[in-house]
Amino acid sequence: MERVNEDGQIICEHCGRPILRKYDIIGHHKTELTAENVNDASIALNPDNIALIHFKCHNLIHDRFQGWERQRVFLVYG
């Protein structure tokens, strides 16, 4: 419940504004996933390592769409 405001809206942990559309929520790993730690459940699946942020904020954090560098994506199941 610490991720919501008094109106019950989820707050972006990056910009501090409410996330109004459910499809705009991204779970961002505070400790970035790498090939070395992706199978470490204490990093990949730890709720304390996840920040709920806007999709746009996630792109800003990772500097996406500012250039054409290809990003790595890890899918974590658990």
N, C-alpha and C positions, 0 to 999 in steps of 0.2 A: 504494500500500500504506500510505501515511501516514494513510488514513482508516479503518483497521481496528485493532482491539486484538490482543493476543497470542493470543486465542482465535479470531481470524478474523472477529469481529463488526464490522459497520460502526458507527462511533460518530457520534452526532448532534453536529454542530459547534455547535449552539446550547446544548443542555443537558448534553452530555458523556456521556449514557447510551447503551447499545447500542440499535441499531434491530433489533428481533428479527423483525419481519414485513416481508417484501420489499415488500408493498403499502403499507407505512407510510413509505416513503422518498420524499422530495420533493427535487428539485434546486432550491435557492433561489439566485436571482441576488443576489450581494452588492451589485453596482451595479444598482439597480432598472431594469428595462426601461421605457422610455417610448416615445412615438410618435416622438421624435426619434432615439433610439439603437437601436431594435429591429432595424434593418437593418445595424447595425455589428457585423460578425462578431467583432471583438476584445472586444466586450461580451456580445453575445447567445450566442455559441458558444464562448467562452473557458473551458476547464475550470478555470482558476484563479479565475474569477468565480463558480463554482458551489459552494455549500455543500450537503452532503448532511445533511438534517435530518428529524426526525419530522414527519408531517402536522400533528399538534397544535402543535408548535413553530412551524411555518410560519404557522398561523392566529394564533398569539400575536404573532409578529413583525409581521404585517400588521394586527393588531387586528381580525381578522374575527370575526364573530358576537358582538361586544360592542355593536354597533349595527346599523343597517340600511343603511349606506352601501354603495352598489354598487361593486365593485372592477373594475378593468380587467384583462383577461387577454390576454397575447400568446402565440400559438403560434409556436414557432421550429422551422423545419425545416432540416436541414443535414447 
